[in-house]
Amino acid sequence: MSDNETTRLRAKLEQARAVIAELVGTQGALGSEGDRALDYFADDRFDPGFLPWPRHAAEGTRPEDLNAANDD
């Protein structure tokens, strides 16, 4: 992949992130799943397990979403 293609793909991802941020802001109900999407598209990492999105509560809480400060 050429430097120009890489630059264009990065710009496109930033556009996607801006759209997601707007949608999350207007929907307001996505909570942590909206934050998860914004965080994911904010950097270059690829997570093959990112989808499905949004994850439904029936699938359980992911360990990284737990707040250990509330543990007794």
Phi, psi and omega in degrees: 000133182284162177301322180296318178295319178298315179299317180294321178293320177297319178296320179294320177297322178294322175297317179299319179297319179297319178295315179299317179300318178295315179296318178297319180295321181280329179282319175067343186261002185278341174049234185295333178290324174295317177297320179298318179295315180298317179298318182297315183277358180279345180226184188271354185292152175242128179242106181297345179264010181299318179274150010282153176224134353285156175280141182267150183304331181297340180278354178091166181274134177285144182306322182288348178269350180284148179252101183295339180295339180269358180289139177263000000 
